[in-house]
Amino acid sequence: MGLQISALEEAILEALEENSKISVDVDNGDDNANKTKNARKTTAKKLATAIDTFVKTGLVTTTVATTGSASAQTGTGTGYIS
């Protein structure tokens, strides 16, 4: 199964859209600075979560081979990134 690009795209758009709706008081510069700082932090957190979720959609295949002992093993496996 490939990485879920469309889910990542949707999560990024959602994070950007949510923070683009923040209203600011044009008469209060401090309020604006706080709101934009908080919006950036919120967006960064949502993007980080979206990327983490995206990476974890990847399915990897592994090959294991050990040598040098009576219990040497070989094999393969698959699993999701955690």
N, C-alpha and C positions, 0 to 999 in steps of 0.2 A: 504494500500500500504506500503510495507516495505521500509526501507532505501535503497538508491541507492548506494550500495557498489561498483559496477563496475565503476560508474561515479567518485567516490572518488579516486579509484585506478588509473584511467586514469589521473585525475588531478594531483595526486602526481607524477606519472611517467613523466608527461609533465613538471612539475616544476623542477624535478631532471635532466631530459634530457637537458632542456634549459640551465641550469647553468653548466652542465658538458662540454659544448662546449666553455666555455670562454678560450681564449688564454692568456697566460701570457708571459712577457718578462723575460727570465731567468737571464738577466743581471741587472735587476732593481728590487731589493727587495721591495722598497716602492710601486712600481706599483703593484707588486704581492699581497702585503698585502691589498692594497685598493681594487683590483679586487676581491680577495677572500672574503673580508668583505662585499662588495656590493653583491656578489653572495649569501652569506649566508642570508643577509637581504632580497634579492629578493625571495629566496627560502622560507624563513620563512613566508613572506607575502603571497606568492602563496599557501603555505600549510594551513595557517590560513583561507584564502578565501575558499579553497577547503573544509575544515572541516566545516566552517560556512554554506556553500551551502549544504553539506551532511546532517548536522543536520536538516536543514530546509526542507529536503525531507521527514522527519518523519510526519506521520499523527497520531494525538492523539485523543482519545475519552475521553470526560469528562462527569461526572455526577454531576448535581447540585441539591441540596436539601436545602431548607430554611424552618425554622419552627418558630412558635411563633407569627405569625401575620395573619391578615385576608387575606393578599395577598401572603401567603407562596406559593412557587413555587417548582416544581420538573421538572427535564428534563435531557436530554442528548444532546451532541453535538459532532461534530468532526471538526477538523481543522488542518492546517499545523502549525508547529512551526515557530514563527517569531522572 
